[in-house]
Amino acid sequence: MGGPGGEPRGRAAGLTMANYWLVKTEPSSYSYDDLEREKTAVWDGVKNPVALRNLKSMHPGDQVLVYHTGDEKAVVGWATVVSAPYPDPKKNDEKLVVIDLKAHRRVPTPVTLAQIKADKTFVDLPIVRQGRLSVSPVTAPQWKRVLQLGGADD
């Protein structure tokens, strides 16, 4: 995955900095509150080939925005990847993988999809272009901007 201008991102470039991601979840099925309560959870249920490719690109230490779908349509928290991708233990399909996520903290003010769509920083963010993609990369400037909008830019 390349960053703006095609420069390599994170470990893909042999660097040690974390990559940034966004994962979507339906809060009536699994919410950020659930992740906070459990502290660490298996992130599963991803079947889309592009989303699976993104999931397979995650590494421990990568940072993840957690986005609630449904009525909320907002980034509500962030998490940290704490495992390398591994085969989904609930499925008998080698193509399906999961990762473990650890809750980091809630975003003080949820950042809505409307806010994201109205900000030119996010013009190429996959959630804007491909609304149904459940796991997608986020650039460092986009990550920083979401945290600023949500009041968690430290």
N, CA and C of each residue as an Amber inpcrd file, in Angstrom:
protein
   462
   0.8410000  -1.1760000   0.0000000   0.0000000   0.0000000   0.0000000
   0.8780000   1.2280000   0.0000000   0.5990000   2.1490000  -0.7960000
   1.3730000   3.3710000  -0.8410000   0.6590000   4.5140000  -0.1650000
   1.4290000   5.4650000   0.2820000   0.8640000   6.6680000   0.8740000
   0.6510000   7.6980000  -0.2140000   0.3630000   8.9320000   0.1860000
   0.1780000   9.9830000  -0.8080000   1.4090000  10.1010000  -1.6860000
   1.2020000  10.2670000  -2.9560000   2.3180000  10.3920000  -3.8840000
   2.9790000   9.0650000  -4.1890000   2.4220000   7.9590000  -3.6740000
   2.9500000   6.6400000  -3.9750000   4.0990000   6.2000000  -3.0870000
   4.4770000   7.0180000  -2.0720000   5.5760000   6.5620000  -1.2240000
   5.1050000   5.3910000  -0.3730000   6.0150000   4.4620000  -0.0620000
   5.6200000   3.2890000   0.7060000   5.2070000   3.6720000   2.1270000
   4.3460000   2.8350000   2.7160000   3.8850000   3.0600000   4.0780000
   4.4910000   2.0270000   5.0100000   4.8230000   2.4600000   6.2130000
   5.1780000   1.5890000   7.3240000   6.0780000   0.4300000   6.9980000
   5.7020000  -0.7420000   7.5210000   6.5380000  -1.9250000   7.3780000
   6.6960000  -2.3810000   5.9280000   5.7300000  -2.0390000   5.0890000
   5.8390000  -2.4100000   3.6720000   7.0940000  -1.7970000   3.0650000
   7.5530000  -0.6950000   3.6510000   8.7530000  -0.0180000   3.1620000
   9.9760000  -0.4140000   3.9780000   9.8110000  -1.3830000   4.9010000
  10.9300000  -1.8020000   5.7320000  11.1860000  -0.8470000   6.8890000
  10.2180000  -0.0030000   7.2020000  10.3540000   0.9470000   8.2940000
   9.7290000   0.3700000   9.5560000   9.9300000   1.0240000  10.6870000
   9.3810000   0.5060000  11.9290000   8.1310000   1.2390000  12.3860000
   7.7180000   2.2790000  11.6660000   6.5170000   2.9930000  12.0990000
   5.2650000   2.1720000  11.8250000   4.2380000   2.4520000  12.6100000
   2.9820000   1.7310000  12.4690000   2.2180000   2.2040000  11.2410000
   1.4370000   1.3110000  10.7050000   0.4660000   1.6670000   9.6820000
  -0.8310000   2.0240000  10.3910000  -1.7290000   2.6620000   9.6630000
  -3.0120000   3.0770000  10.2040000  -4.1300000   2.4520000   9.3880000
  -5.2060000   2.0910000  10.0840000  -6.3090000   1.3890000   9.4590000
  -7.6320000   1.8880000  10.0070000  -8.6960000   1.5480000   9.3100000
 -10.0520000   1.7780000   9.7890000 -10.8000000   0.4640000   9.6370000
 -11.4730000   0.0450000  10.7120000 -12.3330000  -1.1330000  10.6420000
 -13.7530000  -0.6980000  10.9660000 -14.6950000  -1.3280000  10.2900000
 -16.1030000  -1.0060000  10.4880000 -16.7820000  -2.1470000  11.2240000
 -17.7090000  -1.7700000  12.0980000 -18.4900000  -2.7640000  12.8100000
 -19.9000000  -2.2340000  13.0360000 -20.8550000  -3.1350000  13.0110000
 -22.2410000  -2.7850000  13.3310000 -22.3630000  -2.8400000  14.8550000
 -22.6140000  -1.7010000  15.5100000 -22.5980000  -1.6870000  16.9700000
 -23.6340000  -2.5890000  17.6260000 -24.7120000  -2.9360000  16.9270000
 -25.6890000  -3.8570000  17.5240000 -25.1410000  -5.2850000  17.5580000
 -24.1230000  -5.5710000  16.7230000 -23.4780000  -6.8910000  16.7280000
 -22.2370000  -6.9060000  17.6130000 -21.4010000  -5.8830000  17.4460000
 -20.1800000  -5.7620000  18.2490000 -19.7760000  -4.2930000  18.2340000
 -19.7570000  -3.6740000  19.3970000 -19.4890000  -2.2420000  19.4810000
 -18.1320000  -1.9670000  20.1130000 -17.7360000  -0.7120000  20.0510000
 -16.4980000  -0.3230000  20.7270000 -16.6270000  -0.5470000  22.2240000
 -17.8260000  -0.3780000  22.7790000 -18.0400000  -0.6790000  24.1980000
 -17.6790000  -2.1320000  24.4980000 -18.0640000  -3.0410000  23.5960000
 -17.7230000  -4.4590000  23.7730000 -16.2100000  -4.6450000  23.7850000
 -15.5310000  -3.9930000  22.8460000 -14.0710000  -4.1000000  22.7780000
 -13.4350000  -3.5460000  24.0510000 -13.9150000  -2.4130000  24.5240000
 -13.3800000  -1.8390000  25.7730000 -13.5920000  -2.7940000  26.9500000
 -14.7740000  -3.3740000  27.0340000 -15.0890000  -4.2840000  28.1320000
 -14.1910000  -5.5290000  28.0850000 -13.9830000  -6.0700000  26.8810000
 -13.1670000  -7.2790000  26.7230000 -11.6720000  -6.9770000  26.7210000
 -11.3010000  -5.7270000  26.5170000  -9.9110000  -5.2560000  26.4320000
  -9.2130000  -5.6970000  25.1430000  -9.2830000  -6.9980000  24.8220000
  -8.6960000  -7.5390000  23.5910000  -9.7260000  -8.4730000  22.9650000
  -9.8390000  -8.4220000  21.6480000 -10.8200000  -9.2640000  20.9660000
 -10.2750000  -9.7470000  19.6290000 -10.8000000 -10.8770000  19.1960000
 -10.5110000 -11.3970000  17.8640000 -11.3770000 -10.6190000  16.8880000
 -10.7380000  -9.9890000  15.8770000 -11.4890000  -9.2540000  14.8570000
 -11.7310000 -10.2080000  13.7030000 -12.9670000 -10.6750000  13.5880000
 -13.2900000 -11.6990000  12.5970000 -14.4840000 -11.2730000  11.7500000
 -14.9320000 -12.1620000  10.8980000 -16.1020000 -11.9010000  10.0770000
 -15.8100000 -11.1950000   8.7630000 -14.5410000 -10.9690000   8.4490000
 -14.1720000 -10.2790000   7.2160000 -14.1420000 -11.2940000   6.0720000
 -14.9050000 -11.0030000   5.0130000 -14.9770000 -11.9360000   3.8820000
 -14.6330000 -11.2910000   2.5530000 -14.7930000  -9.9820000   2.4340000
 -14.5030000  -9.2780000   1.1890000 -13.0250000  -9.4530000   0.8470000
 -12.6860000  -9.8280000  -0.3910000 -11.2760000 -10.0700000  -0.7530000
 -10.3520000  -8.8690000  -0.5230000 -10.8240000  -7.6590000  -0.8150000
  -9.9800000  -6.4740000  -0.6050000  -9.8000000  -6.2290000   0.8880000
 -10.8740000  -6.3460000   1.6530000 -10.7830000  -6.1610000   3.1040000
  -9.8770000  -7.2310000   3.7170000  -9.9730000  -8.4710000   3.2300000
  -9.0980000  -9.5420000   3.7260000  -7.6290000  -9.2490000   3.4060000
  -7.3690000  -8.7360000   2.2200000  -5.9900000  -8.3750000   1.8590000
  -5.4770000  -7.2980000   2.8090000  -6.3240000  -6.3330000   3.1350000
  -5.9270000  -5.3010000   4.0950000  -5.6680000  -5.9030000   5.4720000
  -6.5520000  -6.7940000   5.9080000  -6.3890000  -7.4450000   7.2070000
  -5.0740000  -8.2220000   7.2600000  -4.7440000  -8.8950000   6.1680000
  -3.4980000  -9.6710000   6.1050000  -2.2550000  -8.7770000   6.1190000
  -2.4310000  -7.4810000   5.8350000  -1.3110000  -6.5300000   5.8380000
  -1.0720000  -5.8950000   7.2010000  -1.9210000  -6.1970000   8.1610000
  -1.7800000  -5.6090000   9.4920000  -0.6740000  -6.3010000  10.2800000
  -0.0500000  -5.5120000  11.1580000   1.0420000  -6.0040000  12.0050000
   0.8300000  -5.5270000  13.4350000   1.3580000  -6.2670000  14.4100000
   1.2810000  -5.7790000  15.7870000   1.8600000  -4.3630000  15.8770000
   1.1460000  -3.5140000  16.6000000   1.5580000  -2.1220000  16.7500000
   0.8310000  -1.1750000  15.8140000   0.2340000  -1.6980000  14.7430000
  -0.5370000  -0.8430000  13.8510000  -1.7220000  -0.2610000  14.6280000
  -2.1140000   0.9560000  14.2650000  -3.2040000   1.6570000  14.9340000
  -4.4680000   1.5850000  14.0830000  -5.6140000   1.4440000  14.7440000
  -6.8730000   1.1770000  14.0530000  -7.9800000   2.0910000  14.5680000
  -8.6320000   2.7940000  13.6520000  -9.8350000   3.5440000  13.9800000
 -11.0030000   2.5770000  13.9300000 -11.8820000   2.6470000  14.9200000
 -13.0650000   1.7840000  14.9520000 -14.2760000   2.6420000  14.5950000
 -14.9480000   2.2430000  13.5240000 -16.0700000   2.9830000  12.9580000
 -17.3510000   2.1950000  13.1600000 -18.3680000   2.8470000  13.7280000
 -19.6740000   2.2200000  13.8790000 -20.5300000   2.5080000  12.6510000
 -21.0870000   1.4620000  12.0800000 -22.0010000   1.6010000  10.9450000
 -23.4190000   1.8000000  11.4840000 -24.3980000   1.5540000  10.6590000
 -25.7940000   1.6590000  11.0940000 -26.2020000   3.1030000  11.3080000
 -26.9550000   3.3390000  12.3590000 -27.4610000   4.6830000  12.6280000
 -26.3640000   5.6680000  13.0140000 -25.2870000   5.1790000  13.6280000
 -24.2280000   6.0830000  14.0930000 -23.3730000   6.6540000  12.9680000
 -22.8460000   5.8060000  12.1260000 -21.9550000   6.2250000  11.0330000
 -20.8900000   7.2000000  11.5250000 -20.0260000   6.6960000  12.4300000
 -19.0040000   7.5640000  13.0160000 -17.8270000   6.7530000  13.5430000
 -16.6340000   7.3730000  13.5050000 -15.4710000   6.8170000  14.1880000
 -15.6920000   7.0890000  15.6770000 -15.6230000   6.0370000  16.4810000
 -15.9290000   6.1780000  17.9050000 -14.7550000   5.8650000  18.8220000
 -13.7260000   5.1930000  18.2890000 -12.6020000   4.8400000  19.1430000
 -11.4250000   4.3680000  18.3410000 -10.3440000   4.0680000  19.0790000
  -9.2170000   3.4920000  18.3790000  -8.6500000   2.3440000  19.1620000
  -7.9970000   1.4610000  18.4120000  -7.4600000   0.2130000  18.9560000
  -6.0690000  -0.0030000  18.3800000  -5.3820000  -0.9830000  18.9380000
  -4.0490000  -1.3570000  18.4840000  -4.0620000  -2.8240000  18.0770000
  -3.4340000  -3.1350000  16.9530000  -3.2840000  -4.5250000  16.5230000
  -2.2550000  -5.1820000  17.4530000  -2.6180000  -6.3230000  18.0350000
  -1.7090000  -6.9960000  18.9690000  -1.3120000  -8.4010000  18.5270000
  -1.7180000  -8.7920000  17.3070000  -1.2780000 -10.0870000  16.7800000
  -1.0620000  -9.9600000  15.2820000  -0.2570000 -10.8470000  14.7690000
  -0.1670000 -10.9870000  13.3180000  -1.4500000 -11.6700000  12.8580000
  -1.8170000 -11.5150000  11.5930000  -2.9950000 -12.2280000  11.0890000
  -2.7980000 -13.7400000  11.2190000  -3.8950000 -14.4390000  11.5340000
  -3.8330000 -15.8980000  11.6460000  -5.1590000 -16.4790000  11.1620000
  -5.1830000 -17.7670000  10.8060000  -6.4180000 -18.3720000  10.2830000
  -7.5690000 -18.2380000  11.2820000  -8.7470000 -17.9490000  10.7650000
  -9.9310000 -17.8130000  11.6120000 -10.2180000 -19.1570000  12.2870000
 -10.1230000 -19.2090000  13.6230000 -10.3170000 -20.4880000  14.3140000
 -11.7570000 -21.0150000  14.2330000 -12.7070000 -20.1560000  13.8630000
 -14.1070000 -20.5700000  13.7850000 -14.4900000 -21.0890000  12.4060000
 -13.6210000 -20.9130000  11.4310000 -13.9440000 -21.2820000  10.0530000
 -12.9410000 -22.3080000   9.5340000 -13.4010000 -23.1390000   8.6390000
 -12.5260000 -24.1160000   8.0010000 -12.2280000 -23.6400000   6.5850000
 -11.6440000 -22.4340000   6.5000000 -11.3550000 -21.8340000   5.2090000
 -10.0340000 -21.0830000   5.3330000  -9.0020000 -21.5960000   4.6710000
  -7.6670000 -21.0110000   4.8020000  -7.5820000 -19.5660000   4.3050000
  -8.5470000 -19.1280000   3.5120000  -8.5280000 -17.7590000   2.9980000
  -8.9500000 -16.7460000   4.0640000  -9.7120000 -17.1880000   5.0570000
 -10.2340000 -16.2790000   6.0710000  -9.2490000 -16.1510000   7.2320000
  -8.8840000 -14.9110000   7.5350000  -7.9550000 -14.6490000   8.6250000
  -8.5860000 -13.6750000   9.6150000  -7.9920000 -13.6130000  10.7950000
  -8.4050000 -12.7030000  11.8500000  -7.1600000 -12.0590000  12.4500000
  -7.3700000 -11.0230000  13.2220000  -6.3060000 -10.4170000  14.0240000
  -6.8680000 -10.1860000  15.4160000  -6.0000000  -9.9060000  16.3500000
  -6.4350000  -9.5220000  17.6870000  -6.2410000  -8.0200000  17.8320000
  -7.2920000  -7.3610000  18.3280000  -7.2560000  -5.9240000  18.5750000
  -7.3870000  -5.6630000  20.0680000  -6.6640000  -4.6600000  20.5260000
  -6.7590000  -4.2230000  21.9150000  -7.3230000  -2.8070000  21.9240000
  -8.3450000  -2.5890000  22.7410000  -8.9240000  -1.2520000  22.8610000
  -7.8490000  -0.2910000  23.3490000  -7.7670000   0.8560000  22.7240000
  -6.8090000   1.8830000  23.1540000  -7.5550000   2.9630000  23.9370000
  -8.4360000   3.6710000  23.2380000  -9.2690000   4.6540000  23.9140000
 -10.3970000   5.1120000  23.0040000 -11.4200000   5.6190000  23.6390000
 -12.5680000   6.1620000  22.9190000 -12.2060000   7.5420000  22.3890000
 -12.7290000   7.8880000  21.2390000 -12.5850000   9.2390000  20.7070000
 -13.5870000  10.0950000  21.4940000 -13.1390000  11.1920000  22.1390000
 -14.0470000  11.9750000  22.9880000 -15.3350000  12.4180000  22.2830000
 -15.2210000  12.8250000  21.0260000 -16.3830000  13.2140000  20.2250000
 -16.3830000  12.3680000  18.9560000 -17.4170000  11.5250000  18.7540000
 -17.4450000  10.7160000  17.5390000 -17.2920000  11.5830000  16.2870000
 -16.5580000  11.0640000  15.3140000 -16.3360000  11.7690000  14.0500000
 -17.2510000  11.1190000  13.0170000 -18.2360000  11.8780000  12.5910000
 -19.2690000  11.3230000  11.7160000 -18.7970000  11.1900000  10.2670000
 -19.4860000  10.3310000   9.5490000 -19.2000000  10.1690000   8.1290000
 -19.4440000  11.4850000   7.3960000 -20.4440000  12.2420000   7.8090000
 -20.7060000  13.5410000   7.1780000 -19.5090000  14.4770000   7.3630000
 -18.9110000  14.4960000   8.5490000 -17.7150000  15.3190000   8.7850000
 -16.5670000  14.8620000   7.9000000 -16.3980000  13.5550000   7.8000000
 -15.3230000  12.9910000   6.9950000 -15.5160000  13.3680000   5.5190000
 -16.7270000  13.2100000   5.0200000 -16.9960000  13.5200000   3.6180000
 -16.8440000  15.0030000   3.3130000 -17.0310000  15.8630000   4.3150000
 -16.9520000  17.3140000   4.1040000 -15.5200000  17.8480000   4.1850000
 -14.5690000  17.0110000   4.5930000 -13.1880000  17.4500000   4.8070000
 -12.3070000  16.9460000   3.6660000 -11.6270000  17.8490000   2.9930000
 -10.8120000  17.4730000   1.8320000  -9.6570000  16.5350000   2.1910000
  -9.3010000  16.4590000   3.4670000  -8.2470000  15.5280000   3.8990000
  -8.6070000  14.0850000   3.5390000  -9.9000000  13.8110000   3.4810000
 -10.3660000  12.4320000   3.3250000 -10.8510000  12.0910000   1.9230000
 -10.5300000  12.9210000   0.9440000 -11.0520000  12.7150000  -0.4040000
 -10.7380000  11.3170000  -0.9540000  -9.5940000  10.7440000  -0.5770000
  -9.2500000   9.4120000  -1.0840000  -9.3600000   8.3200000  -0.0180000
  -9.9930000   8.6280000   1.1020000 -10.1990000   7.6230000   2.1450000
 -11.1930000   6.5820000   1.6330000 -10.8560000   5.2920000   1.7110000
 -11.7480000   4.2690000   1.1580000 -13.1840000   4.3160000   1.6720000
 -13.4000000   4.7070000   2.9200000 -14.7750000   4.7460000   3.4390000
 -15.6280000   5.7640000   2.6690000 -14.9810000   6.7560000   2.0830000
 -15.6790000   7.7520000   1.2730000 -15.9360000   7.2020000  -0.1300000
 -14.9620000   6.4990000  -0.6800000 -15.0630000   5.9890000  -2.0560000
 -15.7230000   4.6220000  -2.1360000 -15.4780000   3.7590000  -1.1570000
 -15.9930000   2.3870000  -1.1530000 -16.6700000   2.1380000   0.1900000
 -17.8680000   2.6340000   0.3420000 -18.5530000   2.6210000   1.6280000
 -18.7240000   1.2690000   2.2870000 -18.6910000   0.2070000   1.5250000
 -18.9420000  -1.1140000   2.1170000 -17.6690000  -1.8540000   2.5360000
 -16.5120000  -1.2800000   2.2860000 -15.2560000  -1.9420000   2.6270000
 -15.0370000  -1.9120000   4.1430000 -14.9200000  -3.0810000   4.7650000
 -14.8960000  -3.1680000   6.2350000 -13.5190000  -2.9830000   6.8650000
 -12.4640000  -3.1120000   6.0950000 -11.1010000  -2.8970000   6.5940000
 -10.3620000  -2.1150000   5.5220000  -9.8560000  -0.9400000   5.8890000
  -9.2020000  -0.1170000   4.8760000  -8.0370000   0.6720000   5.4740000
  -7.0670000   1.0160000   4.6350000  -5.9240000   1.7960000   5.1100000
  -6.3030000   3.2570000   5.3130000  -5.5650000   3.8960000   6.2030000
  -5.7150000   5.3170000   6.4960000  -4.3160000   5.9110000   6.4360000
  -4.1580000   7.0650000   5.8060000  -2.8420000   7.7100000   5.7730000
  -2.5650000   8.3920000   7.1180000  -1.3140000   8.6850000   7.3760000
  -0.9450000   9.3730000   8.6220000  -1.6580000  10.7250000   8.7490000
  -1.7180000  11.5590000   7.6900000  -2.4580000  12.8250000   7.8190000
  -3.9580000  12.6130000   8.0910000  -4.5430000  11.5820000   7.4910000
  -5.9540000  11.2920000   7.7390000  -6.1560000  10.8420000   9.1850000
  -5.2710000   9.9980000   9.6820000  -5.3250000   9.5380000  11.0700000
  -5.3000000  10.7440000  12.0110000  -4.3330000  11.6110000  11.7940000
  -4.1790000  12.7820000  12.6520000  -5.4240000  13.6680000  12.6000000
  -5.9780000  13.8440000  11.4120000  -7.1560000  14.7070000  11.2510000
  -8.3780000  14.1160000  11.9480000  -8.5850000  12.8040000  11.8580000
  -9.7140000  12.1780000  12.5600000  -9.5750000  12.4200000  14.0590000
  -8.3690000  12.2310000  14.5880000  -8.1760000  12.4510000  16.0210000
  -8.3940000  13.9050000  16.4060000  -7.9710000  14.8250000  15.5450000
  -8.2290000  16.2500000  15.8140000  -9.7240000  16.5230000  15.8490000
 -10.4410000  16.0240000  14.8480000 -11.8900000  16.2380000  14.7910000
 -12.6020000  15.6260000  15.9950000 -12.0580000  14.5210000  16.4860000
 -12.6680000  13.8310000  17.6210000 -12.1630000  14.3080000  18.9740000
 -11.2720000  15.2810000  18.9910000 -10.7750000  15.8180000  20.2540000
  -9.7790000  14.9110000  20.9600000  -9.0910000  14.0630000  20.1950000
  -8.1340000  13.1230000  20.7950000  -6.8030000  13.1740000  20.0870000
  -6.3520000  14.3720000  19.7330000  -5.1600000  14.5080000  18.8970000
  -3.8610000  14.5490000  19.6830000  -3.7680000  13.7630000  20.7280000
  -2.4970000  13.7210000  21.4920000  -1.7850000  12.4050000  21.3320000
